[in-house]
Amino acid sequence: MLVADAHVDVLMKLAEGRVAFLEDSPDLRANYHSLREGGVATQVFALYVDPSLDSYTQLAVVLRQIDAFYQQIAVLADVRAVRSREDLRVARQQGQMVAILSLEGGGCLRGSVEILRILYRLGVRGVGLTWNDANELADGCGELRGAGLTRAGRDVLREMQHLSMWIDLAHLHDAGVRDVLRLTDGPVMASHANARAVHPHRRNLTDDVIREIIRRDGWMGLTFQPSFVGRNPVSIDDVFRHLDHVLDLGGHRHVGFGSDFDGTSADIPGLAASRDYRAFAERLCDRYGQDLAQDFLFGNFEAFLMRQLPSTSPL
């Protein structure tokens, strides 16, 4: 079965030179071989930088990661860097793996819509305004102050809508989530988050937010970070508990997976690398049937991309 994964942290490892994308190493859980073995047809590659670094350094690291993306991933013949719906259609016609860039934490933007526009032209198509900490745009979920979007954050949000970039709620403080939902009326998504009603972690989404994602025809990706899934020991059945809850809220067409491979602090047995999607797909089929399983694994995110991506790439 085809798989779409909305979040891996491969690029930070590539930019550090610790491992290469084509190297089948356990140090890179979502390497080329693992992705192919898992049937991954769409992979979003996150640009994550330590938010404790100053903003100039963050931007430099982001640019190094983008360079690694084009030098090691997009350069491959059976991979296509996708920036538009037209790119997506061509990739499907040619049987290429779709590779998309997203920004995890907007500290590198320094509150600047100009930098956002430059990153957009370099291929970035989604933005999470924060990681866990505060920056010039908003407070993250770990910031005790718990504020919402700043004036700069609202400007960036407005420009994201203009550019048809997806708005990623993952890591944003609840106050910021409320601001995003109040200031926008279009689709929103959460690339890697679970249901707070199932496991009360600050990184998970409340039922009200999940319902709003569904109402707006957005999308959420359940993640395999064990601390977001449940109390130890965590199993695949605990992931299914989150999926069942989203389905109870009406999310059959708006849920999928954002593994967080290469960014997790621990592994769920049977879900430690991209190649594990193949066996995971079999369990999904057994539990939900083949049609729904394919929607969860691939179809729902594919439909979201066709709604959200610009029709053509900018010059």
Residue pairs with C-beta under 8 A, 6 or more apart in sequence:
1 39
1 281
1 285
1 290
1 293
1 294
1 297
1 298
2 39
2 41
2 42
2 294
2 297
2 298
3 38
3 39
3 40
3 41
3 42
3 257
3 277
3 281
3 297
3 298
4 40
4 41
4 42
4 43
4 98
4 256
4 257
4 297
4 298
4 301
4 302
5 30
5 40
5 42
5 43
5 44
5 221
5 257
5 258
5 259
5 261
5 274
5 277
6 44
6 102
6 189
6 191
6 192
6 219
6 221
6 256
6 257
6 258
6 301
7 44
7 46
7 102
7 104
7 170
7 191
7 192
7 221
7 223
7 258
7 259
7 260
7 263
8 29
8 30
8 43
8 44
8 45
8 46
8 259
8 260
8 261
8 262
8 263
8 274
9 46
9 48
9 104
9 260
9 261
9 262
9 263
10 21
10 28
10 30
10 31
10 45
10 73
10 261
10 262
11 45
11 46
11 47
11 48
11 65
11 66
11 68
11 69
12 48
12 49
12 61
12 65
12 262
12 263
13 19
13 27
13 28
13 262
14 20
14 21
14 28
14 65
14 68
14 69
14 72
14 73
15 61
15 64
15 65
15 67
15 68
18 27
19 25
19 27
19 28
19 31
20 72
21 28
21 31
21 32
21 72
21 73
22 31
22 32
22 33
22 72
22 76
23 31
24 31
24 32
24 33
24 34
25 31
26 273
28 34
28 262
29 261
29 262
29 272
29 273
29 274
30 40
30 43
30 259
30 261
30 262
30 273
30 274
31 274
32 73
32 76
33 275
34 273
34 274
34 275
35 43
35 97
35 274
35 275
36 97
37 274
37 275
37 278
38 273
38 274
38 275
38 276
38 277
38 278
39 277
39 278
39 281
40 97
40 274
40 277
41 97
41 98
41 298
42 97
42 98
42 100
42 298
42 301
42 302
42 305
43 97
43 98
43 99
43 100
43 274
44 100
44 101
44 102
44 126
44 191
44 258
45 69
45 73
45 99
45 100
45 101
45 102
46 102
46 103
46 104
46 191
46 263
47 62
47 65
47 66
47 101
47 102
47 103
47 104
47 108
47 124
48 104
48 105
48 131
48 263
49 57
49 58
49 61
49 62
49 65
49 105
49 107
49 108
50 58
50 61
51 58
51 105
51 107
51 130
51 131
51 132
51 133
51 135
51 140
52 133
53 61
53 107
55 107
55 108
55 109
55 110
55 135
55 136
56 110
58 107
58 108
59 108
59 109
59 110
59 115
61 108
62 103
62 108
62 119
66 101
66 119
66 122
66 123
66 124
69 81
69 99
69 101
69 123
70 81
73 79
73 81
73 99
74 80
74 81
74 99
78 95
78 96
78 97
79 96
79 97
79 98
79 99
80 87
80 90
80 91
80 94
80 96
80 97
80 98
80 99
81 87
81 99
81 100
81 101
81 123
82 88
82 91
82 98
82 99
82 100
82 125
82 305
82 309
83 100
83 123
83 125
83 309
83 310
83 313
83 314
84 309
84 310
84 311
84 312
84 313
85 305
85 306
85 309
85 310
85 311
85 312
86 311
86 312
86 313
87 309
87 313
88 98
88 302
88 305
88 306
88 309
90 96
91 97
91 98
92 98
100 123
100 125
100 126
100 305
101 122
101 123
101 124
101 125
102 124
102 125
102 126
102 127
102 128
102 166
102 168
102 191
103 119
103 124
103 126
103 127
103 128
104 128
104 131
104 168
104 170
104 171
104 191
105 128
105 129
105 130
105 131
105 135
105 140
105 171
106 127
106 128
106 129
106 130
106 135
106 136
106 137
106 138
106 153
106 156
107 130
107 131
107 135
107 136
108 115
109 115
109 116
109 119
109 136
109 137
109 156
110 136
111 136
111 137
111 150
111 152
111 153
111 155
111 156
112 152
113 155
113 156
113 159
116 127
116 156
116 159
116 160
116 163
117 159
117 163
120 163
120 165
120 314
121 314
124 165
125 165
125 166
125 308
125 309
126 165
126 166
126 167
126 168
126 189
126 191
127 156
127 160
127 165
127 166
127 167
127 168
128 168
128 169
128 170
128 171
128 172
128 191
129 135
129 137
129 138
129 149
129 153
129 156
129 157
129 168
129 172
129 176
130 137
130 138
130 139
130 140
130 141
130 171
130 172
130 173
130 176
131 140
131 171
132 140
132 141
132 142
132 143
132 171
133 140
133 142
133 143
134 140
134 143
134 145
134 147
136 150
136 152
136 153
137 149
137 150
137 152
137 153
137 156
138 147
138 148
138 149
138 150
138 153
138 172
138 173
138 176
138 179
139 145
139 146
139 147
139 148
139 172
139 173
139 175
139 176
140 171
140 172
140 173
140 176
141 171
141 172
141 173
141 174
141 202
141 203
142 202
143 173
146 173
146 174
146 175
147 173
147 175
147 176
148 173
148 175
148 176
148 178
148 179
149 157
149 176
149 179
149 180
149 183
153 176
153 179
154 179
154 183
157 167
157 180
157 183
157 184
158 183
160 166
160 167
161 167
161 184
161 186
163 310
164 308
164 309
164 310
166 187
166 188
166 189
166 304
166 308
167 180
167 184
167 187
167 188
167 189
168 189
168 190
168 191
169 177
169 180
169 188
169 189
169 190
169 193
169 205
169 209
169 213
170 190
170 191
170 192
170 193
170 203
170 258
171 203
172 180
174 206
177 209
180 188
181 188
181 209
181 212
185 216
186 216
187 216
187 217
187 218
187 219
187 304
187 307
187 308
188 212
188 213
188 216
188 218
189 213
189 218
189 219
189 220
189 221
189 304
189 308
190 205
190 209
190 213
190 219
190 220
190 221
190 258
191 221
191 258
192 221
192 222
192 223
192 225
192 258
192 259
192 260
193 203
193 204
193 205
193 220
193 221
193 222
193 223
193 228
193 258
194 201
194 203
194 204
194 205
194 222
194 223
194 228
194 229
194 242
195 204
195 205
195 207
195 210
195 242
195 245
195 246
196 204
196 205
196 206
196 207
197 206
197 207
197 245
198 204
198 230
198 241
198 242
198 245
199 228
199 229
199 230
199 231
199 238
199 242
201 227
201 228
203 225
203 228
204 228
205 213
205 220
207 249
210 220
210 246
210 249
210 251
211 249
211 250
212 218
213 219
213 220
213 251
213 254
214 249
214 250
214 251
214 254
217 254
217 307
218 254
218 304
219 254
219 255
219 256
219 300
219 301
219 304
220 246
220 251
220 254
220 255
220 256
221 255
221 256
221 257
221 258
221 301
222 239
222 242
222 243
222 246
222 255
222 256
222 257
222 258
223 229
223 257
223 258
223 259
223 260
224 239
224 257
224 259
224 260
224 261
224 264
224 267
224 268
224 271
225 260
225 263
225 264
225 265
225 266
226 232
226 234
226 264
226 265
226 266
226 267
226 268
227 265
227 266
229 238
229 239
229 242
229 268
230 238
230 241
234 268
235 268
235 269
235 270
236 268
236 269
236 270
236 271
236 280
236 283
238 268
239 268
239 271
240 287
243 255
243 296
246 254
246 255
247 255
252 292
252 295
253 295
253 300
253 303
254 300
254 304
255 296
255 300
256 296
256 297
256 298
256 300
256 301
257 296
257 297
259 271
259 274
261 273
261 274
270 276
270 279
270 280
271 280
277 297
281 293
281 297
284 292
284 293
284 296
284 297
285 293
287 293
288 296
